[in-house]
């Protein structure tokens, strides 16, 4: 069992310097784009931050998860597919668990983190009073 975790850790770290490493930048950027777009829509609609709502409101959880999956699902699937391609090229074998771990890190973590932060910042900016201009 320890050998398996050692292999997983080693192979995950090797992705940083291996072929197709540009996806490690591109996929979080794509997830961030969708998170910002959804977070601004949440702020405009007056909804609470996304991740907090998922964790604290069981009545809306299903709808929120569907909405989030619509936004970031394609990025997640693309992350899985690209990691499988990487594994075939580099490892000559496919480890589905590793592909899911990489997709989670590259797509879902940035999305879940940024969507709520964008909502909070957009609401604070909207609520902050505009600076008054004094007549000169």
N, C-alpha and C positions, 0 to 999 in steps of 0.2 A: 504494500500500500504506500509506504514511504517512497519507494522507487517511482511509482506513478506520479505522485505530487512533484517529485524532483524533475521528472521528465516534462510535466506540464509547465512548471515554472521556467525551466531552461528554454523550452520551445517558445513560450510566450515572450520571453526577453529577447530571443533571437529574431523575432519579427521586427524589432526596432531597426536593426541594421541589415536585414535581409532584403531580397527582392520585393518589389511592390510596397516599399516603405512609405511612399507618398500618400497611400490611402490612410495612413495613420494620422495624417493632417487633414486630408480632404473629407473624410467621413464625419469627424467631429464638427467640421465647419458646416457641412450640410445639415447635420442635426441641430447645430446652433441657429442656422437660418430659420428652420421650421419652428424652433423653440421661441425665437424672437417674434416671429410672425404670430404665433399662437398666444404668446404672453401679452403682446400689445392688444390683441383681440379680447383677451380675458380682462385686461385693465379697462378697456373701453366699455365692456359689458358689465363691469363692476363685480366680476367674479373674484373669489379669493385665490391666492396662489395655488397652482396646480397640484404639486406633490402634497402640500399640506391638506388640501381638500380630499385627495385620494386616501390619505392616512386617517383623517379625522371624520369624514362624512360617509358612512357606509351606504346611505340611501342614494347618493350620487356617484358612488365609486364606479359602477358598471358603465354608466354613460361617459364619465371622464376617461376611463381606460379606452373605450372605443374611440373617443375623440383624439386622444393622444396617439393611439395606434394608427389612425388615419393619417396623422401628420408625419410620424416617424417610422411607420412600418416598412415603407419602401427602402429607407436608409438602412434599417436593421437587416432586411432580406439581402440587400446589396452587400452589406458587411459580411454576412454569412457566406454568400456566394464567392466573394473575393478572397475570403480566408480559406475556403475549400480549394480554390484555384492555387493560392499560395502553398497550401499543404501538398497538393499534387505535384507542383513544380519542385518544391524544396524538400519535402519529406517522403514523397512517393507513397503516401498513405494518408487517409483522411481520418482525423479525430473529430467527430461531431461535437463533443463536449467543448473542445478548445475553440471551435468555430463559434459556438454560442457564447462562450466567455468573451472572446474578442468582439463579437457583435454587440454584446451588452455594454462593454467598456467604450466602444467607439461610437455607438449610436444612442443608447438609452441613457447612460449616465450624463452626457452633456445636455441632452434634451430635458431630462427630469430636473436637473440643476438649474439650467438657464431659464426655463419657462416661468418658474415661480419668481426668480429674481427679477426678470424683466417686468412681470406683472407688478411687483412691489415698487420698483423704480418708476415705472410709468404712472402708477397711481400717486406716488409721492410728488412727482413732477407736476402732475395735473392738479393736485391739491395745494401745492405751494403757491402763495400769492405772487402775482406778477409784480416786478419792481415798478414803483410809481415814477412817473416822469414829472419832475418839478418844472414849473414854468420859469423861464429865465428872462 
